[in-house]
């Protein structure tokens, strides 16, 4: 279990594994780079995940920010086609 957030409320294995995977990617990535950006669908990132990552970054001394963007959708086949639809994403930025 995590040291941050409400332990009794979130037992879902998918949420915990997502948080731990992001923490691992950030820890390894910041060893080599000054800034890391992770793009996630808006439906995948909840307020709980953002708050836990924010608290984790404060304890490690990292800077954390979240941006909401709309990116175009593409269909990949024999060629790449651009659809008129957009997808809502959140970009999680971590820096030293």
N, C-alpha and C positions, 0 to 999 in steps of 0.2 A: 504494500500500500504506500501511497505517497505521503509525504510529510505536510503537504499543503492541501487546503480545501477540506470539505466535509467528507470524512472517510465512510460514514454510515450511509450516505445518500447515493454514492456512485460505486457500484460493484460490477458494472458492466465491463466485461473483459475487453471489448472493442475500444472503449474510450480509454482505458488504462494503457492498452498496447499502443494506441495512437500517440498518447502523450509521451510515453517512454521512447518511441521511435523518433519523434521530433527532438526530444532532448538528446538522444544519441547522435542524430545527424548534426545538431547544432554544436555539440561538444567537439566532435571530430572536425567539422567544417571550420570552426573558429580557431583551430590549431594551425590551419594553413592559410585562411583568408581572414580579412578584416570584417567582412559583412556577408551574411547569409540571408537569402530570401526564399521562403517556401510558399508555393502556390497551392491553395486548397479550395475546394468548392465551398460555397457559403453554408450549405446544408451539413457539411462535415465538421465545421468549427462551431462549437457552442460557447456560450459565455463561461461555462465552467472550465473549458480547455484554455481559453484566453486568460482567465484569472490565475489559473495554476501556473501557466507559463510565465506570466508577469511576475508572480511571486518567486518563482524559481530563478528568473533573470536578476531580480533584485538581490537575491542571496548570493548569486555568482558574480555580480558586478557587471552584467551585460546590459545593453540597451535594447529595449523591445518596443516595436510599434506594429500596428495593424492598419492596413489600407483595404478599402473596398473598391474593387474595379469590375468593369464589365468587359469581358473578352469575347471575341467572335468564336463561333463554332465552325469546325472544319470536318469534312467527311473525307476520309482517306481511302482510296481504292486504287485504280490504275493511275488516277490523277488526284490532286487535292482540290476539293471544291469548297468554296466559302458559302456558308448559309447566311440568311438574313437574320437569324436568331443570335442572341448573345447569351453568355452564361455568366452568372454572378459568382465572383471569386473573392477570396480574402488573401492578401499577401502578408505573411508573417515575416517581419524583418528583425534580424538579430545582429548586433554589432558589438565590438569590444570597446 
